[in-house]
Amino acid sequence: MSLTAQTDLDVIEAGSSQPLPFDLAKPSISVIGLGYVGAVSMACLAHLGFRMVGVDISRDRVRAIRAGRAPNVEERLGELLAEGAAAGRIEATQNAIAAVLQTDVTFLSVGTPTAKDGGCDFSYVRLASRSIGQALALKTAYHVVVLRCSVPPGTTLDIVVPEIELASGKKLGRDFGICFNPEFLREGMAVADFFAPPKTVVGASDARAAELVSQIYNAIDKNVVFTSINVAEMVKYVDNVWHAAKVAFGNEVGRLCKSLSIDSHDVMDIFIKDTKLNLSPYYLKPAFAFGGSCLPKEVRAVSHIAGARGVEIPLIDSLIPSNKAHIREALRLLDRHKGKRIGFLGVTFKPETDDLRESPTLDVMSALLANGESLAVFDPNLDFGPLQQAQIAYVRHAVPAHAAIMDALKGLTVRSADELMRNCEVVVVSHATDHFRKAVTDRPKNVEIIDLARLFKSLPQDSAYRGIAW
Ligand SMILES: NC(=O)c1ccc[n+]([C@@H]2O[C@H](COP(=O)([O-])OP(=O)(O)OC[C@H]3O[C@@H](n4cnc5c(N)ncnc54)[C@H](O)[C@@H]3O)[C@@H](O)[C@H]2O)c1
């Protein structure tokens, strides 16, 4: 089928009359949805020498793209589209079926707006997937579909694939492959971001599909991150939520600083210089709640300063409630172990310290103790010497909710991790140390583990192991 053929579906006039310079080493690519994302993909991939066929339901967008004009304001977009159109590498049509049939790969970049219920409106994704399926029904060669839309995890495999399979009668893996390849461009610098992406992530249904997509990105990113489709979908959402959290955080700091006659930019200029703790992976891996002598205290202090000045800082104010929700989740994991002897590996607020102040593990232990559960604990950093006793007395006084567990702590403490494992039916691990990792690996098999600290990179395939956030 040719894009220039007049079929029932071919509602747009003929494309470029120039012969297409096919580069057989490169797959040809159709792009369904020529909005901000799709138009940039068309322009940049054409610049890299790919033969591109764009599809949109908007006649005006199709006309703009095939004429080599930018359909929206974007630096260099018009220039690259004009270059691609002049070279005969860019075509555009309203006929998705024809476009898919003429290409090896289809990028799907239709809109995914917010639905009435606040979730994702899948209607454009469904319709476009059905068109792809209708085309695949007519195609014998293997085809790869690449979803570029930002969608909730599960969309690619639970919505896109079933729509394609139903409309085509074809099977994923055998007749077509699917990838989720999130788009990370920023409007206004989308072309520059395309050629120098912060990362390239591909979740693929199979190796053949992954290989084809990595070939497409070879010229701009040789370090494609391959992962599962669900992880790739989630990465995109997490990225944007993080960016929103950064903006909201910066703005809350700004309003608070202004109320104190402090220049927020002076503060944040210094803040961002710290790439060890502030702008770094540190503190970002899911594990247990924060605690210790500084974080909870200072979050409370900042909320207090803002409250006294009538400055709204809902993000910062939400940190303590968020931390409490995480502590409640640890208790929820222990719900089904009522009446068993529960051991704790690690009780100080983090590993490699003897500091018990505001340790979130003490919150968990206090709640269990109040419910009459039988507890035991081992922490190599507790010696119950005079200095430790002084701190216990301090914690007892400073945090009344921890008084009972402070009184009981010494009596609950056993001499080793092995002894704890031998004497408990359930063990909660609060610190990810080599010592505790070994104790969990070597434990009697009947001991159930609740991991609050992420002991292992690869999750144990073990029904007696549960993690708090993985
Ligand atoms: N805009 C961004 O900066 C950005 C960045 C990263 C990811 N994303 C995601 O990429 C996706 C596309 O975003 P966008 O901003 O380009 O959207 P957009 O609304 O600008 O463009 C979507 C295009 O799809 C077309 N379309 C809808 N249904 C179609 C169909 N069945 N067949 C053909 N065309 C169809 C629309 O006419 C429109 O031109 C969204 O999921 C978005 O969340 C956007």
The ligand as a Gaussian input file, in Angstrom:
#p B3LYP/6-31G(d) Opt

LIG

0 1
 N        4.750000      17.491000      25.841000
 C        5.784000      17.052000      26.546000
 O        6.678000      17.790000      26.926000
 C        5.892000      15.591000      26.861000
 C        7.113000      15.103000      27.346000
 C        7.232000      13.749000      27.622000
 C        6.132000      12.913000      27.434000
 N        4.963000      13.420000      26.992000
 C        3.846000      12.467000      26.794000
 O        3.805000      12.145000      25.404000
 C        2.445000      11.982000      24.957000
 C        2.157000      12.989000      23.856000
 O        2.312000      14.281000      24.392000
 P        2.193000      15.587000      23.493000
 O        2.482000      16.745000      24.382000
 O        2.971000      15.404000      22.245000
 O        0.627000      15.528000      23.161000
 P       -0.180000      16.468000      22.166000
 O       -1.546000      16.586000      22.728000
 O        0.612000      17.682000      21.840000
 O       -0.216000      15.591000      20.835000
 C       -0.963000      14.435000      20.688000
 C       -1.323000      14.323000      19.211000
 O       -1.923000      13.051000      19.002000
 C       -2.929000      13.227000      18.025000
 N       -3.813000      12.062000      18.088000
 C       -4.719000      11.739000      19.028000
 N       -5.313000      10.567000      18.715000
 C       -4.768000      10.149000      17.561000
 C       -4.949000       9.005000      16.739000
 N       -5.827000       8.054000      17.052000
 N       -4.217000       8.902000      15.617000
 C       -3.338000       9.852000      15.289000
 N       -3.111000      10.965000      16.016000
 C       -3.819000      11.103000      17.150000
 C       -3.568000      14.549000      18.380000
 O       -4.280000      15.092000      17.294000
 C       -2.337000      15.371000      18.750000
 O       -1.813000      16.072000      17.653000
 C        1.594000      12.165000      26.214000
 O        1.374000      10.920000      26.803000
 C        2.462000      13.011000      27.116000
 O        2.135000      12.821000      28.478000
 C        4.827000      14.734000      26.677000

